[in-house]
Amino acid sequence: MDDAQISEIIGMAWDDETSFDAIERQFGLAEADVIKLMRRQMKPSSFRMWRKRVAGRKSKHASQSR
């Protein structure tokens, strides 16, 4: 995975409107893989802030938001 793809995945993960399902369809990364990528690529404080924002958020799970 190149830097541009990683950057796009991070942007999609931060976006409240983009579900983990959409990221998986486009890049083949399951939610757990996105979390691992975010943990590796972000500062610890930024990662914790992101996890707090998306934890349990229905909009990040397309199947739950319907």
mmCIF file of the N, C-alpha and C atoms, coordinates in Angstrom:
data_MODEL
# 
_entry.id   MODEL 
# 
loop_
_atom_site.group_PDB 
_atom_site.id 
_atom_site.type_symbol 
_atom_site.label_atom_id 
_atom_site.label_alt_id 
_atom_site.label_comp_id 
_atom_site.label_asym_id 
_atom_site.label_entity_id 
_atom_site.label_seq_id 
_atom_site.pdbx_PDB_ins_code 
_atom_site.Cartn_x 
_atom_site.Cartn_y 
_atom_site.Cartn_z 
_atom_site.occupancy 
_atom_site.B_iso_or_equiv 
_atom_site.pdbx_formal_charge 
_atom_site.auth_seq_id 
_atom_site.auth_comp_id 
_atom_site.auth_asym_id 
_atom_site.auth_atom_id 
_atom_site.pdbx_PDB_model_num 
ATOM 1   N N  . MET A 1 1  ? 0.849   -1.174 0.000  1.00 0.00 ? 1  MET A N  1 
ATOM 2   C CA . MET A 1 1  ? 0.000   0.000  0.000  1.00 0.00 ? 1  MET A CA 1 
ATOM 3   C C  . MET A 1 1  ? 0.899   1.243  0.000  1.00 0.00 ? 1  MET A C  1 
ATOM 4   N N  . ASP A 1 2  ? 0.648   2.155  -0.918 1.00 0.00 ? 2  ASP A N  1 
ATOM 5   C CA . ASP A 1 2  ? 1.494   3.342  -0.995 1.00 0.00 ? 2  ASP A CA 1 
ATOM 6   C C  . ASP A 1 2  ? 0.965   4.462  -0.088 1.00 0.00 ? 2  ASP A C  1 
ATOM 7   N N  . ASP A 1 3  ? 1.762   5.522  0.032  1.00 0.00 ? 3  ASP A N  1 
ATOM 8   C CA . ASP A 1 3  ? 1.416   6.633  0.927  1.00 0.00 ? 3  ASP A CA 1 
ATOM 9   C C  . ASP A 1 3  ? 0.091   7.297  0.559  1.00 0.00 ? 3  ASP A C  1 
ATOM 10  N N  . ALA A 1 4  ? -0.186  7.398  -0.736 1.00 0.00 ? 4  ALA A N  1 
ATOM 11  C CA . ALA A 1 4  ? -1.432  8.031  -1.171 1.00 0.00 ? 4  ALA A CA 1 
ATOM 12  C C  . ALA A 1 4  ? -2.639  7.214  -0.723 1.00 0.00 ? 4  ALA A C  1 
ATOM 13  N N  . GLN A 1 5  ? -2.558  5.889  -0.842 1.00 0.00 ? 5  GLN A N  1 
ATOM 14  C CA . GLN A 1 5  ? -3.661  5.034  -0.404 1.00 0.00 ? 5  GLN A CA 1 
ATOM 15  C C  . GLN A 1 5  ? -3.841  5.109  1.108  1.00 0.00 ? 5  GLN A C  1 
ATOM 16  N N  . ILE A 1 6  ? -2.737  5.087  1.842  1.00 0.00 ? 6  ILE A N  1 
ATOM 17  C CA . ILE A 1 6  ? -2.803  5.195  3.305  1.00 0.00 ? 6  ILE A CA 1 
ATOM 18  C C  . ILE A 1 6  ? -3.449  6.511  3.702  1.00 0.00 ? 6  ILE A C  1 
ATOM 19  N N  . SER A 1 7  ? -3.052  7.580  3.043  1.00 0.00 ? 7  SER A N  1 
ATOM 20  C CA . SER A 1 7  ? -3.621  8.897  3.328  1.00 0.00 ? 7  SER A CA 1 
ATOM 21  C C  . SER A 1 7  ? -5.116  8.915  3.041  1.00 0.00 ? 7  SER A C  1 
ATOM 22  N N  . GLU A 1 8  ? -5.533  8.295  1.947  1.00 0.00 ? 8  GLU A N  1 
ATOM 23  C CA . GLU A 1 8  ? -6.948  8.256  1.600  1.00 0.00 ? 8  GLU A CA 1 
ATOM 24  C C  . GLU A 1 8  ? -7.745  7.442  2.621  1.00 0.00 ? 8  GLU A C  1 
ATOM 25  N N  . ILE A 1 9  ? -7.191  6.313  3.063  1.00 0.00 ? 9  ILE A N  1 
ATOM 26  C CA . ILE A 1 9  ? -7.866  5.487  4.066  1.00 0.00 ? 9  ILE A CA 1 
ATOM 27  C C  . ILE A 1 9  ? -8.019  6.264  5.370  1.00 0.00 ? 9  ILE A C  1 
ATOM 28  N N  . ILE A 1 10 ? -6.969  6.957  5.786  1.00 0.00 ? 10 ILE A N  1 
ATOM 29  C CA . ILE A 1 10 ? -7.037  7.753  7.018  1.00 0.00 ? 10 ILE A CA 1 
ATOM 30  C C  . ILE A 1 10 ? -8.107  8.835  6.886  1.00 0.00 ? 10 ILE A C  1 
ATOM 31  N N  . GLY A 1 11 ? -8.144  9.498  5.751  1.00 0.00 ? 11 GLY A N  1 
ATOM 32  C CA . GLY A 1 11 ? -9.162  10.520 5.521  1.00 0.00 ? 11 GLY A CA 1 
ATOM 33  C C  . GLY A 1 11 ? -10.562 9.947  5.563  1.00 0.00 ? 11 GLY A C  1 
ATOM 34  N N  . MET A 1 12 ? -10.758 8.784  4.966  1.00 0.00 ? 12 MET A N  1 
ATOM 35  C CA . MET A 1 12 ? -12.064 8.140  4.978  1.00 0.00 ? 12 MET A CA 1 
ATOM 36  C C  . MET A 1 12 ? -12.441 7.710  6.393  1.00 0.00 ? 12 MET A C  1 
ATOM 37  N N  . ALA A 1 13 ? -11.454 7.223  7.157  1.00 0.00 ? 13 ALA A N  1 
ATOM 38  C CA . ALA A 1 13 ? -11.718 6.784  8.531  1.00 0.00 ? 13 ALA A CA 1 
ATOM 39  C C  . ALA A 1 13 ? -12.107 7.969  9.412  1.00 0.00 ? 13 ALA A C  1 
ATOM 40  N N  . TRP A 1 14 ? -11.514 9.136  9.180  1.00 0.00 ? 14 TRP A N  1 
ATOM 41  C CA . TRP A 1 14 ? -11.848 10.336 9.963  1.00 0.00 ? 14 TRP A CA 1 
ATOM 42  C C  . TRP A 1 14 ? -13.210 10.888 9.575  1.00 0.00 ? 14 TRP A C  1 
ATOM 43  N N  . ASP A 1 15 ? -13.608 10.673 8.317  1.00 0.00 ? 15 ASP A N  1 
ATOM 44  C CA . ASP A 1 15 ? -14.866 11.224 7.815  1.00 0.00 ? 15 ASP A CA 1 
ATOM 45  C C  . ASP A 1 15 ? -16.052 10.538 8.481  1.00 0.00 ? 15 ASP A C  1 
ATOM 46  N N  . ASP A 1 16 ? -16.922 11.302 9.075  1.00 0.00 ? 16 ASP A N  1 
ATOM 47  C CA . ASP A 1 16 ? -18.087 10.753 9.766  1.00 0.00 ? 16 ASP A CA 1 
ATOM 48  C C  . ASP A 1 16 ? -19.061 10.077 8.804  1.00 0.00 ? 16 ASP A C  1 
ATOM 49  N N  . GLU A 1 17 ? -19.064 10.464 7.559  1.00 0.00 ? 17 GLU A N  1 
ATOM 50  C CA . GLU A 1 17 ? -20.022 9.936  6.587  1.00 0.00 ? 17 GLU A CA 1 
ATOM 51  C C  . GLU A 1 17 ? -19.565 8.635  5.938  1.00 0.00 ? 17 GLU A C  1 
ATOM 52  N N  . THR A 1 18 ? -18.300 8.275  6.069  1.00 0.00 ? 18 THR A N  1 
ATOM 53  C CA . THR A 1 18 ? -17.769 7.082  5.418  1.00 0.00 ? 18 THR A CA 1 
ATOM 54  C C  . THR A 1 18 ? -17.769 5.917  6.394  1.00 0.00 ? 18 THR A C  1 
ATOM 55  N N  . SER A 1 19 ? -18.426 4.827  6.009  1.00 0.00 ? 19 SER A N  1 
ATOM 56  C CA . SER A 1 19 ? -18.508 3.664  6.888  1.00 0.00 ? 19 SER A CA 1 
ATOM 57  C C  . SER A 1 19 ? -17.270 2.778  6.727  1.00 0.00 ? 19 SER A C  1 
ATOM 58  N N  . PHE A 1 20 ? -17.040 1.942  7.729  1.00 0.00 ? 20 PHE A N  1 
ATOM 59  C CA . PHE A 1 20 ? -15.969 0.953  7.615  1.00 0.00 ? 20 PHE A CA 1 
ATOM 60  C C  . PHE A 1 20 ? -16.255 0.004  6.462  1.00 0.00 ? 20 PHE A C  1 
ATOM 61  N N  . ASP A 1 21 ? -17.523 -0.255 6.202  1.00 0.00 ? 21 ASP A N  1 
ATOM 62  C CA . ASP A 1 21 ? -17.902 -1.131 5.085  1.00 0.00 ? 21 ASP A CA 1 
ATOM 63  C C  . ASP A 1 21 ? -17.450 -0.539 3.750  1.00 0.00 ? 21 ASP A C  1 
ATOM 64  N N  . ALA A 1 22 ? -17.584 0.770  3.592  1.00 0.00 ? 22 ALA A N  1 
ATOM 65  C CA . ALA A 1 22 ? -17.148 1.433  2.357  1.00 0.00 ? 22 ALA A CA 1 
ATOM 66  C C  . ALA A 1 22 ? -15.627 1.339  2.204  1.00 0.00 ? 22 ALA A C  1 
ATOM 67  N N  . ILE A 1 23 ? -14.908 1.490  3.301  1.00 0.00 ? 23 ILE A N  1 
ATOM 68  C CA . ILE A 1 23 ? -13.446 1.364  3.255  1.00 0.00 ? 23 ILE A CA 1 
ATOM 69  C C  . ILE A 1 23 ? -13.072 -0.063 2.865  1.00 0.00 ? 23 ILE A C  1 
ATOM 70  N N  . GLU A 1 24 ? -13.786 -1.031 3.420  1.00 0.00 ? 24 GLU A N  1 
ATOM 71  C CA . GLU A 1 24 ? -13.497 -2.430 3.093  1.00 0.00 ? 24 GLU A CA 1 
ATOM 72  C C  . GLU A 1 24 ? -13.777 -2.721 1.619  1.00 0.00 ? 24 GLU A C  1 
ATOM 73  N N  . ARG A 1 25 ? -14.881 -2.201 1.091  1.00 0.00 ? 25 ARG A N  1 
ATOM 74  C CA . ARG A 1 25 ? -15.196 -2.412 -0.327 1.00 0.00 ? 25 ARG A CA 1 
ATOM 75  C C  . ARG A 1 25 ? -14.130 -1.809 -1.232 1.00 0.00 ? 25 ARG A C  1 
ATOM 76  N N  . GLN A 1 26 ? -13.645 -0.629 -0.882 1.00 0.00 ? 26 GLN A N  1 
ATOM 77  C CA . GLN A 1 26 ? -12.702 0.064  -1.754 1.00 0.00 ? 26 GLN A CA 1 
ATOM 78  C C  . GLN A 1 26 ? -11.276 -0.455 -1.604 1.00 0.00 ? 26 GLN A C  1 
ATOM 79  N N  . PHE A 1 27 ? -10.858 -0.780 -0.370 1.00 0.00 ? 27 PHE A N  1 
ATOM 80  C CA . PHE A 1 27 ? -9.461  -1.126 -0.137 1.00 0.00 ? 27 PHE A CA 1 
ATOM 81  C C  . PHE A 1 27 ? -9.241  -2.553 0.367  1.00 0.00 ? 27 PHE A C  1 
ATOM 82  N N  . GLY A 1 28 ? -10.321 -3.265 0.699  1.00 0.00 ? 28 GLY A N  1 
ATOM 83  C CA . GLY A 1 28 ? -10.183 -4.624 1.185  1.00 0.00 ? 28 GLY A CA 1 
ATOM 84  C C  . GLY A 1 28 ? -9.709  -4.728 2.622  1.00 0.00 ? 28 GLY A C  1 
ATOM 85  N N  . LEU A 1 29 ? -9.848  -3.633 3.387  1.00 0.00 ? 29 LEU A N  1 
ATOM 86  C CA . LEU A 1 29 ? -9.430  -3.634 4.785  1.00 0.00 ? 29 LEU A CA 1 
ATOM 87  C C  . LEU A 1 29 ? -10.652 -3.709 5.689  1.00 0.00 ? 29 LEU A C  1 
ATOM 88  N N  . ALA A 1 30 ? -10.701 -4.725 6.530  1.00 0.00 ? 30 ALA A N  1 
ATOM 89  C CA . ALA A 1 30 ? -11.778 -4.850 7.508  1.00 0.00 ? 30 ALA A CA 1 
ATOM 90  C C  . ALA A 1 30 ? -11.592 -3.781 8.588  1.00 0.00 ? 30 ALA A C  1 
ATOM 91  N N  . GLU A 1 31 ? -12.614 -3.595 9.407  1.00 0.00 ? 31 GLU A N  1 
ATOM 92  C CA . GLU A 1 31 ? -12.553 -2.582 10.465 1.00 0.00 ? 31 GLU A CA 1 
ATOM 93  C C  . GLU A 1 31 ? -11.319 -2.762 11.346 1.00 0.00 ? 31 GLU A C  1 
ATOM 94  N N  . ALA A 1 32 ? -11.026 -3.992 11.731 1.00 0.00 ? 32 ALA A N  1 
ATOM 95  C CA . ALA A 1 32 ? -9.857  -4.255 12.584 1.00 0.00 ? 32 ALA A CA 1 
ATOM 96  C C  . ALA A 1 32 ? -8.558  -3.845 11.888 1.00 0.00 ? 32 ALA A C  1 
ATOM 97  N N  . ASP A 1 33 ? -8.484  -4.045 10.576 1.00 0.00 ? 33 ASP A N  1 
ATOM 98  C CA . ASP A 1 33 ? -7.294  -3.651 9.817  1.00 0.00 ? 33 ASP A CA 1 
ATOM 99  C C  . ASP A 1 33 ? -7.165  -2.133 9.741  1.00 0.00 ? 33 ASP A C  1 
ATOM 100 N N  . VAL A 1 34 ? -8.293  -1.442 9.598  1.00 0.00 ? 34 VAL A N  1 
ATOM 101 C CA . VAL A 1 34 ? -8.276  0.031  9.578  1.00 0.00 ? 34 VAL A CA 1 
ATOM 102 C C  . VAL A 1 34 ? -7.788  0.546  10.927 1.00 0.00 ? 34 VAL A C  1 
ATOM 103 N N  . ILE A 1 35 ? -8.263  -0.065 12.004 1.00 0.00 ? 35 ILE A N  1 
ATOM 104 C CA . ILE A 1 35 ? -7.840  0.356  13.341 1.00 0.00 ? 35 ILE A CA 1 
ATOM 105 C C  . ILE A 1 35 ? -6.337  0.147  13.507 1.00 0.00 ? 35 ILE A C  1 
ATOM 106 N N  . LYS A 1 36 ? -5.819  -0.989 13.052 1.00 0.00 ? 36 LYS A N  1 
ATOM 107 C CA . LYS A 1 36 ? -4.374  -1.247 13.141 1.00 0.00 ? 36 LYS A CA 1 
ATOM 108 C C  . LYS A 1 36 ? -3.583  -0.216 12.332 1.00 0.00 ? 36 LYS A C  1 
ATOM 109 N N  . LEU A 1 37 ? -4.070  0.084  11.119 1.00 0.00 ? 37 LEU A N  1 
ATOM 110 C CA . LEU A 1 37 ? -3.393  1.073  10.280 1.00 0.00 ? 37 LEU A CA 1 
ATOM 111 C C  . LEU A 1 37 ? -3.396  2.436  10.953 1.00 0.00 ? 37 LEU A C  1 
ATOM 112 N N  . MET A 1 38 ? -4.538  2.823  11.504 1.00 0.00 ? 38 MET A N  1 
ATOM 113 C CA . MET A 1 38 ? -4.635  4.120  12.178 1.00 0.00 ? 38 MET A CA 1 
ATOM 114 C C  . MET A 1 38 ? -3.687  4.167  13.377 1.00 0.00 ? 38 MET A C  1 
ATOM 115 N N  . ARG A 1 39 ? -3.617  3.081  14.125 1.00 0.00 ? 39 ARG A N  1 
ATOM 116 C CA . ARG A 1 39 ? -2.731  3.026  15.303 1.00 0.00 ? 39 ARG A CA 1 
ATOM 117 C C  . ARG A 1 39 ? -1.261  3.206  14.878 1.00 0.00 ? 39 ARG A C  1 
ATOM 118 N N  . ARG A 1 40 ? -0.885  2.573  13.767 1.00 0.00 ? 40 ARG A N  1 
ATOM 119 C CA . ARG A 1 40 ? 0.504   2.666  13.282 1.00 0.00 ? 40 ARG A CA 1 
ATOM 120 C C  . ARG A 1 40 ? 0.839   4.047  12.718 1.00 0.00 ? 40 ARG A C  1 
ATOM 121 N N  . GLN A 1 41 ? -0.122  4.674  12.060 1.00 0.00 ? 41 GLN A N  1 
ATOM 122 C CA . GLN A 1 41 ? 0.153   5.899  11.309 1.00 0.00 ? 41 GLN A CA 1 
ATOM 123 C C  . GLN A 1 41 ? -0.045  7.185  12.105 1.00 0.00 ? 41 GLN A C  1 
ATOM 124 N N  . MET A 1 42 ? -0.755  7.115  13.217 1.00 0.00 ? 42 MET A N  1 
ATOM 125 C CA . MET A 1 42 ? -1.090  8.329  13.950 1.00 0.00 ? 42 MET A CA 1 
ATOM 126 C C  . MET A 1 42 ? -0.319  8.422  15.254 1.00 0.00 ? 42 MET A C  1 
ATOM 127 N N  . LYS A 1 43 ? -0.209  9.636  15.762 1.00 0.00 ? 43 LYS A N  1 
ATOM 128 C CA . LYS A 1 43 ? 0.330   9.825  17.102 1.00 0.00 ? 43 LYS A CA 1 
ATOM 129 C C  . LYS A 1 43 ? -0.641  9.181  18.089 1.00 0.00 ? 43 LYS A C  1 
ATOM 130 N N  . PRO A 1 44 ? -0.124  8.655  19.197 1.00 0.00 ? 44 PRO A N  1 
ATOM 131 C CA . PRO A 1 44 ? -1.009  7.985  20.163 1.00 0.00 ? 44 PRO A CA 1 
ATOM 132 C C  . PRO A 1 44 ? -2.196  8.836  20.610 1.00 0.00 ? 44 PRO A C  1 
ATOM 133 N N  . SER A 1 45 ? -1.975  10.109 20.866 1.00 0.00 ? 45 SER A N  1 
ATOM 134 C CA . SER A 1 45 ? -3.082  10.961 21.324 1.00 0.00 ? 45 SER A CA 1 
ATOM 135 C C  . SER A 1 45 ? -4.127  11.143 20.222 1.00 0.00 ? 45 SER A C  1 
ATOM 136 N N  . SER A 1 46 ? -3.687  11.266 18.977 1.00 0.00 ? 46 SER A N  1 
ATOM 137 C CA . SER A 1 46 ? -4.623  11.406 17.858 1.00 0.00 ? 46 SER A CA 1 
ATOM 138 C C  . SER A 1 46 ? -5.411  10.119 17.660 1.00 0.00 ? 46 SER A C  1 
ATOM 139 N N  . PHE A 1 47 ? -4.735  8.984  17.798 1.00 0.00 ? 47 PHE A N  1 
ATOM 140 C CA . PHE A 1 47 ? -5.419  7.704  17.662 1.00 0.00 ? 47 PHE A CA 1 
ATOM 141 C C  . PHE A 1 47 ? -6.490  7.550  18.743 1.00 0.00 ? 47 PHE A C  1 
ATOM 142 N N  . ARG A 1 48 ? -6.154  7.877  19.980 1.00 0.00 ? 48 ARG A N  1 
ATOM 143 C CA . ARG A 1 48 ? -7.126  7.764  21.067 1.00 0.00 ? 48 ARG A CA 1 
ATOM 144 C C  . ARG A 1 48 ? -8.329  8.665  20.821 1.00 0.00 ? 48 ARG A C  1 
ATOM 145 N N  . MET A 1 49 ? -8.093  9.871  20.327 1.00 0.00 ? 49 MET A N  1 
ATOM 146 C CA . MET A 1 49 ? -9.179  10.806 20.041 1.00 0.00 ? 49 MET A CA 1 
ATOM 147 C C  . MET A 1 49 ? -10.068 10.235 18.926 1.00 0.00 ? 49 MET A C  1 
ATOM 148 N N  . TRP A 1 50 ? -9.460  9.677  17.887 1.00 0.00 ? 50 TRP A N  1 
ATOM 149 C CA . TRP A 1 50 ? -10.226 9.092  16.791 1.00 0.00 ? 50 TRP A CA 1 
ATOM 150 C C  . TRP A 1 50 ? -11.064 7.908  17.283 1.00 0.00 ? 50 TRP A C  1 
ATOM 151 N N  . ARG A 1 51 ? -10.453 7.017  18.059 1.00 0.00 ? 51 ARG A N  1 
ATOM 152 C CA . ARG A 1 51 ? -11.177 5.845  18.567 1.00 0.00 ? 51 ARG A CA 1 
ATOM 153 C C  . ARG A 1 51 ? -12.360 6.264  19.434 1.00 0.00 ? 51 ARG A C  1 
ATOM 154 N N  . LYS A 1 52 ? -12.165 7.291  20.233 1.00 0.00 ? 52 LYS A N  1 
ATOM 155 C CA . LYS A 1 52 ? -13.254 7.779  21.078 1.00 0.00 ? 52 LYS A CA 1 
ATOM 156 C C  . LYS A 1 52 ? -14.399 8.296  20.209 1.00 0.00 ? 52 LYS A C  1 
ATOM 157 N N  . ARG A 1 53 ? -14.070 8.964  19.099 1.00 0.00 ? 53 ARG A N  1 
ATOM 158 C CA . ARG A 1 53 ? -15.090 9.508  18.201 1.00 0.00 ? 53 ARG A CA 1 
ATOM 159 C C  . ARG A 1 53 ? -15.890 8.425  17.496 1.00 0.00 ? 53 ARG A C  1 
ATOM 160 N N  . VAL A 1 54 ? -15.210 7.356  17.051 1.00 0.00 ? 54 VAL A N  1 
ATOM 161 C CA . VAL A 1 54 ? -15.899 6.363  16.225 1.00 0.00 ? 54 VAL A CA 1 
ATOM 162 C C  . VAL A 1 54 ? -16.442 5.177  17.013 1.00 0.00 ? 54 VAL A C  1 
ATOM 163 N N  . ALA A 1 55 ? -16.053 5.034  18.253 1.00 0.00 ? 55 ALA A N  1 
ATOM 164 C CA . ALA A 1 55 ? -16.499 3.876  19.036 1.00 0.00 ? 55 ALA A CA 1 
ATOM 165 C C  . ALA A 1 55 ? -18.026 3.873  19.160 1.00 0.00 ? 55 ALA A C  1 
ATOM 166 N N  . GLY A 1 56 ? -18.626 2.833  18.660 1.00 0.00 ? 56 GLY A N  1 
ATOM 167 C CA . GLY A 1 56 ? -20.064 2.687  18.760 1.00 0.00 ? 56 GLY A CA 1 
ATOM 168 C C  . GLY A 1 56 ? -20.879 3.586  17.852 1.00 0.00 ? 56 GLY A C  1 
ATOM 169 N N  . ARG A 1 57 ? -20.244 4.344  17.008 1.00 0.00 ? 57 ARG A N  1 
ATOM 170 C CA . ARG A 1 57 ? -20.953 5.272  16.116 1.00 0.00 ? 57 ARG A CA 1 
ATOM 171 C C  . ARG A 1 57 ? -21.619 4.493  14.985 1.00 0.00 ? 57 ARG A C  1 
ATOM 172 N N  . LYS A 1 58 ? -22.924 4.596  14.896 1.00 0.00 ? 58 LYS A N  1 
ATOM 173 C CA . LYS A 1 58 ? -23.661 3.832  13.892 1.00 0.00 ? 58 LYS A CA 1 
ATOM 174 C C  . LYS A 1 58 ? -23.270 4.213  12.472 1.00 0.00 ? 58 LYS A C  1 
ATOM 175 N N  . SER A 1 59 ? -22.928 5.471  12.227 1.00 0.00 ? 59 SER A N  1 
ATOM 176 C CA . SER A 1 59 ? -22.616 5.901  10.864 1.00 0.00 ? 59 SER A CA 1 
ATOM 177 C C  . SER A 1 59 ? -21.338 5.258  10.329 1.00 0.00 ? 59 SER A C  1 
ATOM 178 N N  . LYS A 1 60 ? -20.502 4.725  11.214 1.00 0.00 ? 60 LYS A N  1 
ATOM 179 C CA . LYS A 1 60 ? -19.292 4.058  10.753 1.00 0.00 ? 60 LYS A CA 1 
ATOM 180 C C  . LYS A 1 60 ? -19.560 2.604  10.381 1.00 0.00 ? 60 LYS A C  1 
ATOM 181 N N  . HIS A 1 61 ? -20.806 2.154  10.606 1.00 0.00 ? 61 HIS A N  1 
ATOM 182 C CA . HIS A 1 61 ? -21.199 0.787  10.279 1.00 0.00 ? 61 HIS A CA 1 
ATOM 183 C C  . HIS A 1 61 ? -22.436 0.870  9.398  1.00 0.00 ? 61 HIS A C  1 
ATOM 184 N N  . ALA A 1 62 ? -22.249 0.725  8.095  1.00 0.00 ? 62 ALA A N  1 
ATOM 185 C CA . ALA A 1 62 ? -23.350 0.913  7.146  1.00 0.00 ? 62 ALA A CA 1 
ATOM 186 C C  . ALA A 1 62 ? -24.520 -0.002 7.449  1.00 0.00 ? 62 ALA A C  1 
ATOM 187 N N  . SER A 1 63 ? -24.246 -1.237 7.847  1.00 0.00 ? 63 SER A N  1 
ATOM 188 C CA . SER A 1 63 ? -25.325 -2.172 8.108  1.00 0.00 ? 63 SER A CA 1 
ATOM 189 C C  . SER A 1 63 ? -26.155 -1.780 9.321  1.00 0.00 ? 63 SER A C  1 
ATOM 190 N N  . GLN A 1 64 ? -25.596 -1.018 10.266 1.00 0.00 ? 64 GLN A N  1 
ATOM 191 C CA . GLN A 1 64 ? -26.316 -0.611 11.454 1.00 0.00 ? 64 GLN A CA 1 
ATOM 192 C C  . GLN A 1 64 ? -27.034 0.722  11.273 1.00 0.00 ? 64 GLN A C  1 
ATOM 193 N N  . SER A 1 65 ? -26.639 1.495  10.272 1.00 0.00 ? 65 SER A N  1 
ATOM 194 C CA . SER A 1 65 ? -27.193 2.846  10.131 1.00 0.00 ? 65 SER A CA 1 
ATOM 195 C C  . SER A 1 65 ? -28.510 2.867  9.370  1.00 0.00 ? 65 SER A C  1 
ATOM 196 N N  . ARG A 1 66 ? -28.980 1.728  8.922  1.00 0.00 ? 66 ARG A N  1 
ATOM 197 C CA . ARG A 1 66 ? -30.231 1.686  8.152  1.00 0.00 ? 66 ARG A CA 1 
ATOM 198 C C  . ARG A 1 66 ? -31.410 1.512  9.019  1.00 0.00 ? 66 ARG A C  1 
# 
